[in-house]
């Protein structure tokens, strides 16, 4: 059995009474039995059905489609656009300089185009696990995010690097300049971190020697946030990394994948994972407060 079949088989066996489960396991070849018993708990129950092709497409940022579709004729591209959601279609048209051309297709045609586009987008990952089959992980929460939420997450994660370095600055004018770069929520988050000990430091940003370029500092903090998530993801299941990278635009995804390297320090990885989870909790709390 391939991995997905083994995961589904395990889910079926786990739903059986203990005695029946043991009896069924004994029927399997020794290697298959050991493989199934070694499988981790899954993110969701694989027996309850997975996402449709359309639901899977909706999770992918339009820039991945634009990269693939630019090799087609305009008429062919317009056909594929019909199976995208409104935001994706708008993004592809803008990226490829196409007019808004509404086409009417049969449900059979749409299903074919959805599956074709999904297969082409995922052709770099032939062993991609369905989302339900992913192993349990604290970082599975990222699967519910869209690009704007990822951007905020990166900006806030990068503040960890700033908090570590800003403690060394005593010049009031320089501190005010740095604070002016941050939004009120980011400044509040920074002050929270300043009361904590940053237990994981990367290469210094160099704000002591910065020239006061606000946009450059914001860009650096954003990339530092991507770096923290990238390092946290290194030991995660490759399929989870694929899904997350395809929820990002291709440019940020390329940075994420490039920075996803082994820290060779399991404790540091666990700290980064916790920082990601804590940061998401903070952002969700702030979002809930603002909606009241």
N, C-alpha and C positions, 0 to 999 in steps of 0.2 A: 504494500500500500504506500502511496505517496503521503506526504506530511498532512495535507488537508484531510485525506481519507482516514488517516490514523486519528486525527483530532476529532472528527465526527464520530468515529467508532468509539473512542473513549467517552465522548459525551453521551452516546447511546448506552454504553455499559454503566456509566455512572448513574443513569436513571433507572437501572434495573435493581431489583432486590439483591442483597449481598450474595446469597447462595447462587442465584442465577448468574450473577456477574462472574463469580469464580468459575462456574461451569463453562460459560462462554469463553472466558479467557484461556481455559485449558485446551480449547479446540484450536486455538491459533498456534502457528509456529512459534518456537521459543523466541526468535529474534523479534517478531511482531509483538509478542506479549511484552517483552522488555521495553520495546520502543513506546508502546502505549502507556505502560506504567510509569515511564520516565517523563511523559509529557506534563507541562505545567498546567495550572488552572487557566482557563480561557477568559478573555475579557467579557464575552457574552456567551449565551448558549447557542452553539452552532446548529442545533436541531430546529430552532425557531425560524429558520430562513434567513438569508442574507439580504443585502441591499440590491435593488434592481440596477440595471445598467444606467438608467437615468439618475438614480440617487447617487451612484458612484461618480458619475460625470459632474454632478452639481457640486461635489466637494473639491474639484480641481480648479486651480486658478487659470483664468483664460489665457495667460501668456504661454502656457504649455501647449494649448491648442493652436495658438497663432504660429508658434515655431514649426509645428508639423504641417499646418494647412497652407502655409505660404508657398509650398511646392505644387499646389493644385491650381487649376484655372479658377477664375472668379465664379463661374456658374457652379462648379463643384464645391467651392468654399461655401457659397450661399446655401447649398443643400445641407451641409454639415451644421451650419449655423442654426438651422431650424430646430435642432435637438438640444441646443444650449439654452440655459436660462437667460433672463433679460440682461443681467449684469455681464455674463460671459459673452453674450452676443454683441453687446455694445463695445466691450473691450476688444474683441477680435476685429470688429469692423474698424475701430479706431486704429488699431495696430497695423492692419493691412490696407487701410485707406479705402474701405469699401462703402458703398451706399447702403441705405436701409431698404432691403428688398425682401418683402414678406412672401414666403412660399407656403402653399398648402400641400401637405404630404399625408399619405395614408399611415395608419398606425403601424402597419407591417414595414413600411419604408423607414419610419422613424426608429423602430426597434433595430433594424439592420444597421442604420447609420450610427446609432448609439453604441452598439456592440463593436462596430468597426473602429470608431474613434477611441473607445476605451481600450481596445486591444492594441492599437498603435501607440497610444500614450503610455501604456504599461509594458511595451515590448522590451524595455530595458530591465524588467523584473519579471521573468517568466514564472518564478516560483512565489509570486506575491500571494500572501495569505489573505483570505477574506477578513474584514474587520472583526467579525464575531470570533474568528479563530486566533486572534492575537493573544499572546500571553498576558496575564494580568500585570499591570504596571501603574505606578502613580502618574506616569507621564501620558497614559491613555487619555487623560482629561484634555490633552491638547487637540484631540481629534474633533472636539466640538467647536474649535475656534475658526474664525475667518481672518482674512489678511489684516483688516484694521485692528483686530484684537491682538494678533501676533505683533504688529508694529508697536502697540502700547506695551506689550510684554517685554519686547526687546529694549525699549527705552527705559523701562523701570529696572530690568535686570542689570543694565549697564550702570545704574546708580550705585550698585555694590562696588564697582571699581572706583567710582568717584568718592564714595564714602571712605574708603580705605586711605585714599591719597589726600583728601581734603583736611584730614586731621593734622597734617603737617604744615598747613598754611595758617599764618598768624596775621597777615596783612588784611585789614578790614576792607580796603578798596578792592582787592583781588577777590575776596570772598563774596562781596556784593555782586561783582561782575559775573562770577560763576553762578550765584543764586538766580541772577536775572535770566539765565538760560533755561531754567526749569519752570515748569507750570506749577501752580499752587499745589496740586496733588503730588507732583514729583518732589517738590520741596518738602512737603510733609513726610513723604516716604524717606527722603534723605535724612531728615532729622530723626526718624525712627531708627534708621540704620546707624546713625552716629552714636546712639546709646548702646549699641551692640558691638561685640568684638567680631571683626571680619576675619573668619578663620581660613579663608582661601583667597590669596592674592595672586594676580597675574602680573605681567610686565607693566610697570607704571605708565600712566597716561602721559605724564609730563606736564601737568597743569601749572606747576611752579614756573616753568619756562614758556608757557603758552603766550601767544601774541594777542590774546583777547578776541580771536576770531570765533564768534558765537556759533555760526553754522558748522564750523569745523569741529568744535567741541561736541555739538549735538550729534554729528555724524559719527564721531569716535565712540561716544556713549552707546549709540545704537548698535554699532558693530561689536562693541564689548558685550552687549546683551545677547547678540546672536552667538558669540563665542561661548558664553556660559551655557546656553541651551545646547549648542553643538557638542560640547564636552559631556554634558549630562546624557545626551542621546547615544554616545558612542557604543555603550554596551547593551543598548536596547535591541529588540528584534529588528532586523533590517526592513521588514515589511512596515513596521510602525514608522521608521525613518522615512520610507518612501512616501507613505501617506502624508506625513507632516510636511515634507519638502514640497509635495505637489499642492498643498494648500497655500504655499507661498508663491510669489512671483518667481520666475526663473532666475532673476538676478540674486535675490536674497537666498534662494535655495542653493545656488552655486556657492555662495559664501558659507552657508551653514554646512554643506557637505565637505567643503575644503577644510573648515575649522574643526570638524568632528574627528578628533584624534585621541589616542589613548593617553590618559593622564598617568596610567600605571600606578594609580593610588585609589583603591576602592573607597576609602573613607572620603576622599575629596569628591568622588563621583556622587556618593550618597548626599554629601553636603550640597552639591549643585542641584540635585534632584529636589531636595527639600526647599532650596531657594526658589526654584521654579514654581513649586506647589504653593509656597507661602506668598509669592508675588501674585499668582493668579487669584488666590483667596483675597488678598488685599484689593486687587482691582475689581473683583466681583462685589466685594463689600461696598466699595466706593460707588460702583454703578447702582447698586441697590439703594444706597442712601440718597443718591441724586434723583432717583425716580420717585421718591416719597413726596 
